[in-house]
Amino acid sequence: MSHDPISHDDADLRTRLIHVGSPALRDGAGPVNVPVVRTSTVRFADSAAQQALQARRGAGERVATYGRHGLDTHAALESAITTLEGGYRTLLAPSGLSAISLVFLALLKPGDHVLVSDSVYAPVRKVDQVLLQRQGIRVEYFTPGRDALPDLLRPQTRLLYVESPGSLLYEVLDLPALAAQARERGVAVAIDNTWGAGLYHQPLALGANISIQAATKYLAGHSDVMMGSVTADTPELFDRLAATHDALGLSVGADDAYLTLRGIRTLDVRLARHQANATAVAAYLSAHPDVFQVYYPPLPQDPGHALWKRDFSGANGLLTFAFAQNDPRAAGVFVDALRYFSIGASWGGYESLALEAAPQRLAEHTGWPGGRSAVRLHVGLEHPDDLISDLEQGFAAVRDRLRLSA
Ligand SMILES: *Cc1c(COP(=O)(O)O)cnc(C)c1O
């Protein structure tokens, strides 16, 4: 039996994620992890070798003739994400948002129309306002559970862009239905798959053509890397994305690629613990008299529960709740009082975070009842009892403050 290279095409995804991208052994031995290969210049043995490699690259092969193309470390991370997403090939981008911009810029031209679900990560609207509008690309936001997609598709529609579950309130979309309706009309389907991290949601198998992740979040998993990924389902689509990726000169550092790949090796165990902790916190919050509503798809009362159960195999550490007290100050007082939950944007690291959910962003969501103040939690890997007692003293601080000023 050979130990080089390890190939487990028939194994469970979790097994394959442990081994994908392992470096080949040389002279019968080698390290477990792929080396961090940093370079700008790629050296060639002679001109013939240079030309041969350039020709292979021109024919679409994944070889690097310049540092910007990314060498071994990058290639290993790309294969790991391709394995995770079940796609054809993956491109890396310097952040999740740049991965999203890449998809819009690669697939759209002046006069085109794109449908975007209204619960998307809020900065997507900036991509629309800053990059797409001035190119004459029309973005239309729609509410998947309410609006009938076939009525919104126009002859100019080139792309359906969704995120499921959505940001802040975690609206779960019926991706197989939406993707089938779009594809029937020749419209490409892209999804932001950051929430499910690939492990708990495989959109390409449910009809999407492109899956995007902010690898900054759970793939890297330690709040120390910015990284984005775009995985395509076919060579044709990949080539279109790759040409724009190349023209934009998008490049990521080998150290960051290494750290992201290292994060992927423990994705399964980390996500399972995030889910277990968030489930405990969600149960605590759901029973709390000062909580109006908890948004977490695994809760049976969550509006997205049935679709989540059908299309996802797990959940993460993100949840949002609205206060029972109808007072705009509640969220701010609450997050200020917490000790283990730091105040901060982003999520997916090992640590707990709390963020006052901005009212104007909540108002972009059709499912938001309005008025109340709300907090988004990222439940980290601390012991859940400590997190729950921290939240309990946060609620006590809110009650004290609101009573004092009554
Ligand atoms: C954070 C986030 C992004 C953006 O990722 P960055 O790496 O921070 O640019 C995109 N989509 C979702 C759903 C996110 O949560």
The ligand as a MOL file (V3000), in Angstrom:
LIG
                    3D

  0  0  0     0  0            999 V3000
M  V30 BEGIN CTAB
M  V30 COUNTS 15 15 0 0 0
M  V30 BEGIN ATOM
M  V30 1 C -18.2330 38.4090 6.2890 0
M  V30 2 C -19.0820 38.0380 5.1570 0
M  V30 3 C -18.6890 38.3360 3.8550 0
M  V30 4 C -17.4640 39.1640 3.5450 0
M  V30 5 O -16.2840 38.5160 3.8760 0
M  V30 6 P -14.9490 39.3450 4.1640 0
M  V30 7 O -13.8820 38.3280 4.1160 0
M  V30 8 O -15.1410 39.9720 5.5050 0
M  V30 9 O -14.8350 40.3640 3.0780 0
M  V30 10 C -19.4770 37.8910 2.8180 0
M  V30 11 N -20.6060 37.1980 3.0510 0
M  V30 12 C -21.0230 36.8990 4.2960 0
M  V30 13 C -22.2760 36.1310 4.4790 0
M  V30 14 C -20.2760 37.3060 5.3820 0
M  V30 15 O -20.7110 37.0330 6.6210 0
M  V30 END ATOM
M  V30 BEGIN BOND
M  V30 1 1 1 2
M  V30 2 1 2 3
M  V30 3 2 2 14
M  V30 4 1 3 4
M  V30 5 2 3 10
M  V30 6 1 4 5
M  V30 7 1 5 6
M  V30 8 2 6 7
M  V30 9 1 6 8
M  V30 10 1 6 9
M  V30 11 1 10 11
M  V30 12 2 11 12
M  V30 13 1 12 13
M  V30 14 1 12 14
M  V30 15 1 14 15
M  V30 END BOND
M  V30 END CTAB
M  END
